[in-house]
């Protein structure tokens, strides 16, 4: 029985066709295709292909981010591609010198990762240019003209990218914000599943934590594009203000989504038979749909179509139904249902606030925040380009250095095998496969290898099918263009899709050059298998750093972030001022640390079983950490609600909070004994027998729950460090 295809809605298609990825795919296709067509028209197809190759290499450096960073990355890639192509062209006739250059460049260019992902992409683009030079090395007299053509192609792509950014300066931010809301809508939809008795809670948590990683990635992408762009944070134009304010509101909304944690097993047991949980899930699901429509409209830069649905009326009907449910019909306290209602009311209000993006008159009422640029820059990490970073990473304790060693050895082996044992027409494919497949982490290397092999086989079949059934040259060219757009649109999101359509369009392209496609398929599959085998072996055997070796630091970072998050709650309860910026920074640290831990845990599960340590306990830690941060967010949101008076905490409440802080501190000390003491160390436990005031009872229950979760985290930590 064939597997069913995933359901694709109109909204899914809108997200794709208006995404940054599709825009990049169109631009890359145009930048590659146009020089080749012009060259063929003018009778110098080889020159056109060389220009297109330069565009391919520079396009690899054009990752998402602020326009200034993208420009600097492309300029650096352009310069390195030109220099390395000159060097490779001159040493190509001397095979031992060429091998030495490959070894040195593989190490040096991979080490560029010490300055961040963009610098690493510059190194990868330069490696690609060096390998592609081996396809048809120019004669010594043609090395400089060849390098200049590569420079022209890279410059053509650079101009095209800068021109697009000049004409549409706000589109990257709109696209990133729309994708962020799309990810948040997916997270909210998963929260609705917790109220469905048909779902498994363990599976719900696993999918929720995985989606949390995606949301964090999208939020970081928006921060990079918006907060690092002086034009967006300094301008007072309507569009820039709408983007900044909407993103800030979206992060606050995400906090309220996170804060909606309850004991779902008890909820199902106590209220499942009433049918109320299904109504709650349905309302949350509709809110997720509303949020998804908002993201789609922002990403497409179009007006929000039609009047917004009245979720307040639905909430009122749900409130009335809960009030009408007899107490004896419910197995548990109705207080938890009232808390759910309050959270849903806040979600409705904040989703409604996001619609201000489409109403400029509402934004005109808000005055621009003073020192807005300086404030927002605190939320993005700075990457300084100091040479000392290179020298400090020349040690086996550095993951980048280990990766550079692996890349160097793998490239050397691939070059020697291609030169001595493999004499195919395109044996440089082996070396190219190695440079693309080998990644810093084994799990990603393994995943890429599987996707590369499967994608090459499927793409070969697809390309052969097109060539076998379509005789028209124009129709084949149309398929080639479509396949190019698809391949370059998915290169940063779904690599297997890129490989499938890249392989298919390369087969069609080679037939236009007069090559037999069956021989090309055979050679590409063989070279891919050989290159993947070398990359996989290097990733497994040469100085591997397994995720379990790094999880201890990530666990400590997560505890440290949650402890700071809990301390701001203690400051609020003690009556000390916590500024909005300081609070948001601590909240962001929790989100980032939690997402990093969850992502590393997912990668560990894809590694060999013998390399995994305490997978069950780490999963428990991840879930408990999510519960802890969610409840801290819920308590903070309650204290921030000025419509509800906050009574002073009783001694019992203060003792519960102190115990929670102490438990987290002990767990952190176990994981990182060298951690220096910080300001705000929990004070000695308050010893008092004064009972809590009735008004403080909900606060005491919430703080007692935080104390319990913190103690449970301590028990799991004891197992992990044993």
PEZIDA-V302662 format. One record per helix or strand. SS is the DSSP state (helix for helix, strand for strand). FROM is the first residue (numbers start at 0). TO is the last residue. Records with the same first field share a line. If there is no record, write none. Layout:
SS = FROM-TO, FROM-TO
//
This chain:
helix = 9-16, 19-40, 44-58, 66-90, 94-114, 116-132, 139-166, 170-192, 200-226, 229-233, 237-258, 263-273, 275-299, 310-323, 326-328, 334-357, 359-363, 371-376, 387-391, 398-419, 427-436, 441-468, 472-488, 494-511, 516-540, 546-572, 579-604, 608-610, 614-639, 650-670, 693-720
//
